[in-house]
Amino acid sequence: MARICVVTGSASGIGAATVSLLRRQGCRVIGSDLHDADVVADLATTDGRAAFIRGVSRLAGGRIDAVVANAGGGPPQNSLSLNFFGAVATLTGLRPLLANSPAPRAVAVSSIASLRSTPAEIIEKCLQMDELGAIAAARTAIERGRLGAGETDRLPDSAQTSLHFYGAAKQALQYWCRRVAPTEEWAGAGIILNTVTLGFYDTPAAAYVLSNPGLRASIAALAPLRGSFPGRPEEAAALLAWCVSPENSQMTGQILFADGGYEAQLQKDRAA
């Protein structure tokens, strides 16, 4: 029986590459995106999340075997809503269907933007599932200049704001996945849940870096693994597909960095 896999953000980039790979592996894939997908839905909104769950449930017929929560990016005004709350709604909303699988797997896609400094109150509001409170806390932090700087400081202010929101959302998502993975609802039901944290890949979402020669060169210099920048969508897809395969039978609650060694370089002096 073919495994039924759900991939969000399926219309382009890493999502499209993951859909293609899973189908080549014999899986039946239900893709979701804002356009050109089996389920068209906006995961940045409450109504869109509900429509997504309804659409997937209708197409899946009572069981899914894997979820790749990949949808992300977006403008700053909905970045927390999409990248954290939309991803969590994807995972929690589909968990009952995963529980009907003999080998249920889920993976959330994060980013090295999560390594940026983020005020604790933003993370706390996210983990409390207080969407409006998290957005307000992030806006306050930006106004007060409390969101951390990073390697993309030469970007315009609008892009910096978007990256701040994005990094905060992805950091919260990593905390959430790690917190719930060992619980009775997930591990206790045999559902494996991990996070894959990506560096810079050659996708439309990374165009703001890859199209800027100076910025591209400075970011490339930060990845110690020769030839790793930028990553190819197919490389990320291979890791995501393995995470949601039956072959992954032991690893859960982990944050995997597929970033050319950037995180390792940053944390090399820390024992753990």
Secondary structure, DSSP 8 states (H G I E B T S, - for coil): ---EEEEESTTSHHHHHHHHHHHHTT-EEEEEESSSSSEE--TTSHHHHHHHHHHHHHHHTS--SEEEE------GGGHHIIIIIIHHHHHHHHHHHHTTSSS-EEEEEEEGGGGS---HHHHHHHHTT-HHHHHHHHHHHHHTT-S---TTTTS-HHHHHHHHHHHHHHHHHHHHHHHHTTSTTTGGGT-EEEEEEE--BSSGGGHHHHT-HHHHHHHHTT--STT-SSB-HHHHHHHHHHHTSTT--S--S-EEEESTTHHHHHTTT---
